[in-house]
Amino acid sequence: MSLSAQEITARVLTLPEQEQQQALDFIEFLQTKLTREKLTSSSQAAANSTNQTKPPTEGAKILQIMEDFGLLGCMEGDGELSENYKQHLWDKP
């Protein structure tokens, strides 16, 4: 079934305003998902083209997963985060 933009618009306009907002939110979710999938596949393709001879290490796999889900960041500290992480994360000694 192929829907035209006009048919989709006509159907959305029959919905109450709150449901129209939900439809818009869902469309934005789908656009974000597609963009993320494109970025992931292109970064994987680039990684595969440069590392065709050796498979990625476990650390590289974990790093890629964290990057894909936006879990990478930075934190100011004294350089000893592995020893005093509780103080930085929960403000406890």
C-alpha positions in Angstrom: 0.0 0.0 0.0 1.5 3.3 -1.1 0.2 6.4 0.7 0.6 9.8 -0.8 1.6 12.8 1.3 -1.8 14.3 0.8 -3.6 11.1 2.0 -1.3 11.0 5.1 -2.0 14.7 5.8 -5.8 14.2 5.4 -5.8 11.3 7.8 -3.7 13.2 10.4 -6.1 16.2 10.1 -9.0 14.0 11.2 -7.3 13.3 14.5 -7.7 15.4 17.6 -4.9 17.9 18.3 -3.2 15.7 21.0 -3.1 12.7 18.7 -1.7 14.9 15.9 1.1 15.9 18.2 1.7 12.2 18.9 1.8 11.5 15.2 4.4 14.3 14.8 6.4 12.9 17.7 6.4 9.5 16.1 7.5 10.9 12.7 10.4 12.7 14.5 11.3 9.4 16.2 11.4 7.6 12.9 13.6 10.3 11.3 16.0 10.2 14.3 16.1 6.4 14.1 16.8 6.4 10.4 19.6 9.0 10.8 21.2 7.0 13.5 21.0 3.8 11.5 22.6 5.6 8.5 25.4 7.0 10.7 26.0 3.6 12.3 26.1 1.8 9.0 28.4 4.4 7.4 30.8 4.4 10.4 30.8 0.6 10.3 31.5 0.6 6.6 34.4 3.0 7.1 35.7 0.9 9.9 35.4 -2.2 7.8 37.2 -0.7 4.9 40.2 0.4 7.1 40.2 -2.8 9.2 39.5 -5.5 6.6 42.4 -7.7 7.7 41.8 -7.9 11.4 38.5 -8.1 13.3 37.7 -5.4 15.9 38.7 -6.0 19.5 36.2 -6.4 22.3 37.1 -2.9 23.5 36.5 -1.5 20.0 33.1 -3.2 19.9 32.1 -1.8 23.3 33.3 1.7 22.3 31.2 1.5 19.1 28.1 0.5 21.0 28.6 3.3 23.6 29.1 5.8 20.8 26.0 4.6 18.9 23.8 5.1 21.9 25.3 8.4 22.9 26.9 7.1 26.1 30.3 8.7 25.6 31.2 11.9 27.3 33.8 13.5 29.6 34.0 14.4 33.2 36.3 16.8 35.0 38.4 15.3 37.7 41.8 14.8 39.2 42.8 12.0 36.9 42.1 9.2 39.4 38.5 8.5 38.5 39.0 4.7 38.7 40.0 5.1 42.4 37.5 7.8 43.5 34.6 7.4 41.1 32.1 7.4 44.0 33.1 10.9 45.0 32.6 12.2 41.5 29.4 10.3 40.7 27.6 10.4 44.1 29.6 13.0 46.0 30.4 10.3 48.6 33.9 9.3 49.8 
